[in-house]
Amino acid sequence: MKLARWIIPPLTLFLASVATSVEAARLTYWNFDLKDARLDLITDAGVKPRALVVPNPTRVIIDLPNTSIRRPKNQQKIKSRYIKEMRVAQFNKSTTRIVLELSKQYTISPSKLEIRGIAPNRWFVRLPKFFPVRDANPQSQKLISVQVPPAKLPDPRASAPSVPVRPGAKVVAIDPGHGGRDPGAVGNGLYEKNVVFSISQDVIAELRRRGINAIATRSSDVEVDLQPRVDKAEGIRADVFVSIHANAISLSRPDINGLETYYYATASGYRLARNIHNSILQNVSIGDRGIRQARFYVLRKTSMPAVLVETGFITGARDSANFKSAAYRQKMAKAIAEGIINYLNGR
């Protein structure tokens, strides 16, 4: 039976409905989670991966077109009876190739290989259930090539009340980007998910101190999809939604630093973005890269005024150094909170 087949990835989970970039990208992060049979990939620009399953022995080949690798080729030994190793290398001048080689006695069904885009530059590949090569016939595949289910994540709404804690007070949904297996931007010893969680916690503390019901869309290091973040904000009937992120570009561009704030389309969204953006510029030493419109999922799907704040560049020399300072993160958080309060007070 012929196993080789190119797999075209579904693009159902993009943060924005923007076409994938054709500019050259670099692979900056990869990790294979053996427990979930999942390979996570992050590049510094948009990429459309392709996957090929070839037999004898079975190998899952993932090609990243128009992409180079940030580090030298890597070969990873994996302690599993199913998978022998993972190799990452520059296949040719324009293609980075990742190879997952199965142990010679096992194979998978190519039709069950899952490739998903979390964002244009963030992807995961999940392998289906492994089965012995001797069972690689059509009838056996129908019976046993069941896809590995995604890891069960806690309900992001479980830790928060469905109604405001203080009756009559304003309600703010604070959305720390990424989390769990999705680290966000990676660089200079930092993971975006950790930086923005720290800032978000301080934003929540400051807003609560000022009498506002601030509730997080994730309260720990867990991966939460985009729709549950929106559902959380709608469920608590938030007056505003603020998603907190950190930006990234190639590590070869440490000169690019600064603040960007995004809104979708409404005048109220712009006013919220303007208040937060200006408050940060007035209180934090950071470059100004402007207020911009964007079609990020969480901005389009929330019914309340919503913004996404890129608090700086993980890959920037200046911003990354600042992110490592707890005092700086607290100052950033206080400025974001002040901007939210200014908006709620009608400024």
BELPE-V229515 format. One record per residue. N is the residue number from 1. PSI is psi as a letter, one per 30 degrees, with the letter a starting at -180 (none if undefined). OMEGA is omega in radians with two decimals (NA if undefined). BURIAL is # if it has 24 or more other C-alpha atoms within 12 Angstrom, else .. Layout:
# BELPE-V229515
n=N psi=PSI omega=OMEGA burial=BURIAL
n=N psi=PSI omega=OMEGA burial=BURIAL
This chain:
# BELPE-V229515
n=1 psi=k omega=-3.13 burial=.
n=2 psi=k omega=-3.09 burial=.
n=3 psi=f omega=-3.04 burial=#
n=4 psi=k omega=3.12 burial=.
n=5 psi=k omega=3.06 burial=.
n=6 psi=k omega=-3.13 burial=.
n=7 psi=k omega=3.10 burial=#
n=8 psi=k omega=-3.02 burial=.
n=9 psi=k omega=3.01 burial=#
n=10 psi=k omega=-3.08 burial=.
n=11 psi=i omega=-2.99 burial=#
n=12 psi=f omega=-3.01 burial=.
n=13 psi=g omega=3.13 burial=#
n=14 psi=k omega=3.01 burial=#
n=15 psi=f omega=-3.12 burial=#
n=16 psi=k omega=-3.13 burial=#
n=17 psi=h omega=-3.14 burial=.
n=18 psi=k omega=-3.12 burial=.
n=19 psi=k omega=3.14 burial=.
n=20 psi=k omega=-3.08 burial=#
n=21 psi=k omega=3.09 burial=.
n=22 psi=f omega=3.13 burial=.
n=23 psi=l omega=-3.12 burial=.
n=24 psi=k omega=-3.13 burial=#
n=25 psi=l omega=3.04 burial=#
n=26 psi=k omega=3.06 burial=#
n=27 psi=j omega=-3.05 burial=#
n=28 psi=f omega=-3.10 burial=#
n=29 psi=k omega=2.98 burial=#
n=30 psi=k omega=3.14 burial=#
n=31 psi=k omega=3.09 burial=#
n=32 psi=j omega=3.10 burial=#
n=33 psi=j omega=-3.06 burial=#
n=34 psi=e omega=-3.09 burial=#
n=35 psi=e omega=-3.10 burial=.
n=36 psi=g omega=-3.09 burial=.
n=37 psi=h omega=-3.02 burial=#
n=38 psi=k omega=3.08 burial=#
n=39 psi=k omega=3.10 burial=#
n=40 psi=k omega=-3.11 burial=#
n=41 psi=k omega=3.05 burial=#
n=42 psi=k omega=3.04 burial=#
n=43 psi=l omega=-3.12 burial=#
n=44 psi=g omega=3.02 burial=#
n=45 psi=l omega=-3.08 burial=#
n=46 psi=k omega=-3.12 burial=#
n=47 psi=k omega=3.01 burial=#
n=48 psi=j omega=-3.12 burial=#
n=49 psi=l omega=2.97 burial=#
n=50 psi=k omega=-3.12 burial=#
n=51 psi=k omega=-3.14 burial=#
n=52 psi=k omega=3.06 burial=#
n=53 psi=k omega=-3.13 burial=#
n=54 psi=k omega=-3.05 burial=#
n=55 psi=l omega=2.91 burial=#
n=56 psi=i omega=-0.15 burial=.
n=57 psi=l omega=-3.14 burial=#
n=58 psi=k omega=3.08 burial=#
n=59 psi=k omega=2.99 burial=#
n=60 psi=j omega=-3.09 burial=#
n=61 psi=k omega=3.11 burial=#
n=62 psi=j omega=3.10 burial=#
n=63 psi=k omega=3.06 burial=#
n=64 psi=j omega=-3.09 burial=#
n=65 psi=k omega=3.08 burial=#
n=66 psi=h omega=-3.06 burial=#
n=67 psi=k omega=3.03 burial=#
n=68 psi=l omega=-3.10 burial=#
n=69 psi=k omega=-3.08 burial=#
n=70 psi=e omega=-3.12 burial=#
n=71 psi=l omega=3.08 burial=.
n=72 psi=l omega=-3.10 burial=.
n=73 psi=k omega=-3.02 burial=.
n=74 psi=k omega=3.06 burial=.
n=75 psi=k omega=-3.05 burial=.
n=76 psi=k omega=3.03 burial=.
n=77 psi=k omega=-3.11 burial=.
n=78 psi=k omega=-3.12 burial=.
n=79 psi=i omega=-3.13 burial=.
n=80 psi=k omega=3.09 burial=.
n=81 psi=f omega=-3.10 burial=.
n=82 psi=e omega=-3.03 burial=#
n=83 psi=k omega=-3.11 burial=#
n=84 psi=e omega=-3.11 burial=#
n=85 psi=l omega=3.01 burial=#
n=86 psi=k omega=3.13 burial=#
n=87 psi=k omega=3.10 burial=#
n=88 psi=k omega=-3.07 burial=#
n=89 psi=l omega=3.04 burial=#
n=90 psi=j omega=-3.07 burial=#
n=91 psi=e omega=3.01 burial=.
n=92 psi=a omega=-3.02 burial=.
n=93 psi=e omega=-3.03 burial=.
n=94 psi=g omega=-3.04 burial=.
n=95 psi=k omega=2.95 burial=#
n=96 psi=k omega=-3.08 burial=#
n=97 psi=k omega=3.02 burial=#
n=98 psi=k omega=-3.13 burial=#
n=99 psi=k omega=2.98 burial=#
n=100 psi=j omega=-3.11 burial=#
n=101 psi=k omega=3.12 burial=#
n=102 psi=l omega=3.00 burial=#
n=103 psi=k omega=-2.93 burial=#
n=104 psi=f omega=-3.10 burial=.
n=105 psi=g omega=-3.10 burial=.
n=106 psi=l omega=3.07 burial=#
n=107 psi=a omega=3.09 burial=#
n=108 psi=l omega=3.05 burial=#
n=109 psi=j omega=-3.11 burial=#
n=110 psi=e omega=-3.08 burial=#
n=111 psi=f omega=-3.11 burial=#
n=112 psi=g omega=3.11 burial=#
n=113 psi=k omega=-3.07 burial=#
n=114 psi=k omega=3.05 burial=#
n=115 psi=k omega=-3.10 burial=#
n=116 psi=k omega=3.02 burial=#
n=117 psi=k omega=3.03 burial=#
n=118 psi=e omega=3.05 burial=#
n=119 psi=l omega=-3.12 burial=#
n=120 psi=f omega=-3.14 burial=#
n=121 psi=g omega=-3.10 burial=#
n=122 psi=k omega=-3.03 burial=#
n=123 psi=l omega=2.89 burial=#
n=124 psi=l omega=3.08 burial=#
n=125 psi=k omega=3.12 burial=#
n=126 psi=k omega=3.14 burial=#
n=127 psi=k omega=3.05 burial=#
n=128 psi=a omega=-3.13 burial=#
n=129 psi=k omega=3.11 burial=#
n=130 psi=k omega=3.04 burial=#
n=131 psi=l omega=-3.09 burial=#
n=132 psi=k omega=3.13 burial=#
n=133 psi=e omega=-3.11 burial=#
n=134 psi=f omega=-3.14 burial=.
n=135 psi=g omega=-3.08 burial=.
n=136 psi=i omega=3.02 burial=#
n=137 psi=l omega=-3.03 burial=.
n=138 psi=e omega=-3.09 burial=.
n=139 psi=e omega=-3.14 burial=.
n=140 psi=e omega=-3.13 burial=.
n=141 psi=e omega=-3.13 burial=#
n=142 psi=f omega=-3.06 burial=.
n=143 psi=e omega=-2.94 burial=.
n=144 psi=f omega=-3.12 burial=.
n=145 psi=i omega=-3.13 burial=#
n=146 psi=k omega=-3.08 burial=.
n=147 psi=k omega=3.06 burial=#
n=148 psi=k omega=-3.12 burial=#
n=149 psi=l omega=3.09 burial=.
n=150 psi=l omega=3.11 burial=.
n=151 psi=k omega=3.14 burial=.
n=152 psi=k omega=-3.12 burial=.
n=153 psi=k omega=3.11 burial=.
n=154 psi=k omega=3.09 burial=.
n=155 psi=j omega=-3.09 burial=.
n=156 psi=f omega=3.14 burial=#
n=157 psi=f omega=-2.99 burial=#
n=158 psi=e omega=-3.03 burial=.
n=159 psi=g omega=-3.09 burial=.
n=160 psi=k omega=3.10 burial=.
n=161 psi=l omega=3.14 burial=.
n=162 psi=f omega=3.10 burial=.
n=163 psi=l omega=3.14 burial=.
n=164 psi=k omega=3.12 burial=#
n=165 psi=e omega=3.11 burial=.
n=166 psi=j omega=-3.13 burial=.
n=167 psi=k omega=3.09 burial=.
n=168 psi=f omega=-3.13 burial=.
n=169 psi=l omega=3.07 burial=.
n=170 psi=l omega=-3.13 burial=#
n=171 psi=k omega=-3.12 burial=#
n=172 psi=k omega=3.03 burial=#
n=173 psi=j omega=3.08 burial=#
n=174 psi=k omega=-3.00 burial=#
n=175 psi=j omega=3.07 burial=#
n=176 psi=k omega=-3.06 burial=#
n=177 psi=l omega=2.99 burial=#
n=178 psi=a omega=-3.11 burial=#
n=179 psi=l omega=3.13 burial=#
n=180 psi=b omega=-3.11 burial=#
n=181 psi=f omega=3.12 burial=#
n=182 psi=j omega=-3.06 burial=#
n=183 psi=f omega=-3.01 burial=#
n=184 psi=a omega=3.13 burial=#
n=185 psi=k omega=-3.12 burial=#
n=186 psi=k omega=3.10 burial=#
n=187 psi=l omega=3.08 burial=#
n=188 psi=h omega=3.12 burial=#
n=189 psi=g omega=-3.08 burial=.
n=190 psi=k omega=2.92 burial=#
n=191 psi=k omega=3.14 burial=#
n=192 psi=e omega=-3.07 burial=#
n=193 psi=e omega=-3.13 burial=#
n=194 psi=e omega=-3.14 burial=#
n=195 psi=e omega=-3.04 burial=#
n=196 psi=f omega=3.07 burial=#
n=197 psi=e omega=3.10 burial=#
n=198 psi=e omega=3.12 burial=#
n=199 psi=e omega=-3.10 burial=#
n=200 psi=e omega=3.13 burial=#
n=201 psi=e omega=3.12 burial=#
n=202 psi=e omega=3.06 burial=#
n=203 psi=e omega=-3.13 burial=#
n=204 psi=e omega=-3.14 burial=#
n=205 psi=e omega=-3.12 burial=#
n=206 psi=e omega=3.14 burial=#
n=207 psi=e omega=3.12 burial=#
n=208 psi=e omega=3.09 burial=#
n=209 psi=f omega=-3.13 burial=.
n=210 psi=g omega=3.04 burial=.
n=211 psi=g omega=-3.13 burial=.
n=212 psi=k omega=3.11 burial=#
n=213 psi=j omega=3.14 burial=#
n=214 psi=k omega=-3.09 burial=#
n=215 psi=k omega=-3.10 burial=#
n=216 psi=k omega=3.05 burial=#
n=217 psi=f omega=2.95 burial=#
n=218 psi=k omega=-3.06 burial=#
n=219 psi=g omega=3.10 burial=#
n=220 psi=a omega=-3.10 burial=#
n=221 psi=i omega=3.10 burial=#
n=222 psi=l omega=3.08 burial=#
n=223 psi=k omega=3.13 burial=#
n=224 psi=k omega=3.12 burial=#
n=225 psi=l omega=-3.04 burial=#
n=226 psi=e omega=-3.10 burial=#
n=227 psi=e omega=3.08 burial=#
n=228 psi=f omega=3.06 burial=#
n=229 psi=e omega=3.09 burial=#
n=230 psi=e omega=-3.14 burial=#
n=231 psi=e omega=3.14 burial=#
n=232 psi=e omega=-3.13 burial=#
n=233 psi=e omega=3.13 burial=#
n=234 psi=e omega=-3.10 burial=#
n=235 psi=e omega=3.12 burial=#
n=236 psi=g omega=-3.13 burial=#
n=237 psi=h omega=-3.10 burial=#
n=238 psi=k omega=3.05 burial=#
n=239 psi=e omega=3.07 burial=#
n=240 psi=l omega=3.13 burial=#
n=241 psi=k omega=-3.13 burial=#
n=242 psi=j omega=3.12 burial=#
n=243 psi=k omega=-3.03 burial=#
n=244 psi=k omega=-3.06 burial=#
n=245 psi=l omega=2.97 burial=#
n=246 psi=k omega=-3.00 burial=#
n=247 psi=l omega=3.09 burial=#
n=248 psi=k omega=2.96 burial=#
n=249 psi=a omega=-3.12 burial=#
n=250 psi=k omega=3.06 burial=#
n=251 psi=f omega=3.07 burial=#
n=252 psi=f omega=3.13 burial=.
n=253 psi=i omega=3.14 burial=.
n=254 psi=f omega=3.14 burial=.
n=255 psi=f omega=-3.11 burial=.
n=256 psi=j omega=-3.12 burial=#
n=257 psi=l omega=3.01 burial=#
n=258 psi=l omega=-3.06 burial=#
n=259 psi=k omega=2.99 burial=#
n=260 psi=k omega=3.11 burial=#
n=261 psi=k omega=-3.04 burial=#
n=262 psi=k omega=2.97 burial=#
n=263 psi=l omega=-3.07 burial=#
n=264 psi=d omega=-3.01 burial=#
n=265 psi=e omega=-2.97 burial=#
n=266 psi=l omega=3.10 burial=.
n=267 psi=e omega=3.13 burial=.
n=268 psi=e omega=3.07 burial=#
n=269 psi=e omega=3.11 burial=#
n=270 psi=e omega=-3.11 burial=#
n=271 psi=e omega=3.07 burial=#
n=272 psi=e omega=3.12 burial=#
n=273 psi=e omega=-3.12 burial=#
n=274 psi=e omega=-3.14 burial=#
n=275 psi=e omega=-3.14 burial=#
n=276 psi=e omega=-3.11 burial=#
n=277 psi=e omega=-3.10 burial=#
n=278 psi=e omega=3.12 burial=#
n=279 psi=e omega=3.11 burial=#
n=280 psi=e omega=-3.12 burial=#
n=281 psi=e omega=-3.12 burial=#
n=282 psi=f omega=-3.00 burial=.
n=283 psi=f omega=-3.07 burial=.
n=284 psi=k omega=3.09 burial=#
n=285 psi=j omega=-3.10 burial=.
n=286 psi=k omega=3.12 burial=#
n=287 psi=l omega=-3.10 burial=#
n=288 psi=j omega=3.08 burial=#
n=289 psi=g omega=2.92 burial=.
n=290 psi=l omega=3.05 burial=#
n=291 psi=k omega=-3.01 burial=#
n=292 psi=l omega=3.01 burial=#
n=293 psi=k omega=3.10 burial=#
n=294 psi=l omega=-3.12 burial=#
n=295 psi=h omega=3.10 burial=#
n=296 psi=k omega=-3.04 burial=#
n=297 psi=e omega=-3.06 burial=#
n=298 psi=f omega=3.08 burial=#
n=299 psi=e omega=-3.10 burial=#
n=300 psi=e omega=-2.96 burial=#
n=301 psi=f omega=3.10 burial=#
n=302 psi=k omega=-3.10 burial=#
n=303 psi=f omega=-3.14 burial=#
n=304 psi=l omega=3.03 burial=#
n=305 psi=k omega=-3.03 burial=#
n=306 psi=k omega=3.09 burial=#
n=307 psi=l omega=3.03 burial=#
n=308 psi=k omega=-3.08 burial=#
n=309 psi=j omega=3.00 burial=#
n=310 psi=j omega=-2.94 burial=#
n=311 psi=g omega=-3.13 burial=#
n=312 psi=a omega=-3.07 burial=#
n=313 psi=j omega=3.02 burial=#
n=314 psi=e omega=-3.10 burial=#
n=315 psi=f omega=-3.13 burial=#
n=316 psi=k omega=-3.11 burial=#
n=317 psi=e omega=-3.10 burial=#
n=318 psi=e omega=-3.08 burial=#
n=319 psi=e omega=-3.11 burial=#
n=320 psi=e omega=3.08 burial=#
n=321 psi=e omega=3.12 burial=#
n=322 psi=e omega=-3.13 burial=#
n=323 psi=f omega=-3.12 burial=#
n=324 psi=f omega=-3.13 burial=#
n=325 psi=k omega=3.10 burial=.
n=326 psi=e omega=3.14 burial=.
n=327 psi=e omega=3.11 burial=.
n=328 psi=e omega=3.13 burial=#
n=329 psi=e omega=3.10 burial=#
n=330 psi=e omega=3.10 burial=#
n=331 psi=e omega=3.08 burial=#
n=332 psi=e omega=-3.13 burial=#
n=333 psi=e omega=-3.13 burial=#
n=334 psi=e omega=3.12 burial=#
n=335 psi=e omega=3.09 burial=#
n=336 psi=e omega=3.13 burial=#
n=337 psi=e omega=3.14 burial=#
n=338 psi=e omega=3.11 burial=#
n=339 psi=e omega=3.09 burial=#
n=340 psi=e omega=3.14 burial=#
n=341 psi=e omega=3.09 burial=#
n=342 psi=e omega=3.11 burial=.
n=343 psi=e omega=-3.11 burial=#
n=344 psi=f omega=3.12 burial=#
n=345 psi=g omega=3.03 burial=.
n=346 psi=g omega=-3.13 burial=.
n=347 psi=none omega=NA burial=.
